[in-house]
Amino acid sequence: MIDAALREAFQATWPAAEYADAGGFRVGCGLGAGGRVSSAWAVGAWRDADIDEAVAVHERWGQRPMFGVMDDDELLAAALDARAFVRETPTVIMAAPVGLLTDRPVPPVTAFAIWPPLAIQREIWEAGNIGPARQAVMEHVAGPRTAILGRMDDRAAGAAFVALHGPVAMVHAIETVPALRRRGVAGWMLRQAAFWAGERGADRLGLAVSRANVSARALYDRMGFHEAAGYGYYARPEGWG
């Protein structure tokens, strides 16, 4: 089961544009920014009728009905299965102690913390399918935040976003220029994120990654991240009804 501090940071550092409560669910209005911010998440005890209420909120906002479900929430998964929702995008939440990632300095001109993001960082994100709608999520974060610029061969090589909530900093939108992948850029960006987070009192760095992204998960394993929780999205099939 995910601990409270990590779960709160997971939500607070990548927030929806708007929320509405539906019984025991909180529904996010994502404005096209992806499943994380366009889902209903259980925030308390819920009843079957609350599922219908959450679906009505989704439909009012013109977005596909979708629920974010933690892997250990078998009761909710079963209720959604019974309503013909389909599980998509199995994802793992990983975390590592900040101290484990700050055991060596980041080489000069390899990674920087910059806010607001530079145009080249936005270009790198957009090339990696983190377009304007997802970049807008970064602007909704209430707490400390920054963008990480990675460099390699005297050129911009990667971009990431990191935000702090309580003792946990979460890294999102990690992208590396395709021609410069597998050369350590992502690792140095994560270390720079850890330095930034540690200077602001964080003791853990977290991130979410698709279970299908084997190469990224292998990197995070090597760096000392461990699986803290898992989740998936349960959505109405396209064209349902």
C-alpha positions, 0 to 999 in steps of 0.5 A: 500500500502506498504511504500517505506522503507519497500518495499526496505528492503523487497527486499534488505535483501533477494536478488537474485544472479542476476537481469535483467530488463525487461521493468517495471519488475526486474527479479531475478535469484534465483538459486533454492532459492525459489519464492521470489528471483526467481520472476519478480517484478514490479518496474515501469510502465509496458506494456503487452510486458514487461510480455513476456520479463520477461518470456523470462528472466526466460526461459533463466535462466532455471527457472519457469516463476513467478511474485511477485504481491502485493495484491493491484496491481489488474491491474497486477494480471488481466493481469497474470490471462489472461495469465493463470498464477496461484496465489500461496502462499498468503503471508503477510508482517508484521512490528513492532516498534523496541521499542515495542520489546525491552521493556524487556531484553532477558534472559541470554543465550536465544538468541544471534546474531552471524555472520557467522552462526554456524554449528548448525544454518545451521543444524536447517535451513536445517531441516526446508527446508532452505537448501544451496540454501536459505542459500546462499541468506544470503551471497548476502546481502550487508548491515549489517546482522547477524544470531540469535541463540535461546537456550532452555534447554541448547541446540540450539533451533532455528535460524533466519537471520536478515539484515538491510536496511535503517531504517528497519530490516527484519527477515528471515528464522525463524526456531525452533527445532520441539521438542522445539516449542511453548515454546517462542524460536521464540519470544525471537529470534525476540526480540534479532533481534530487539535489534541488529537492534535498536543498528544499527539505525533501527526503525522497524522490518519486516518479511514475513509469509505465510497466511496459517501459522496460528500459526506463525501469531498468535505469531506475532500478540501477539508481536505487529506486524501488517499487512503492505502489502500482496502479492502472486506469479503468476506462470506458471503451472507445465508442461504448454505448 
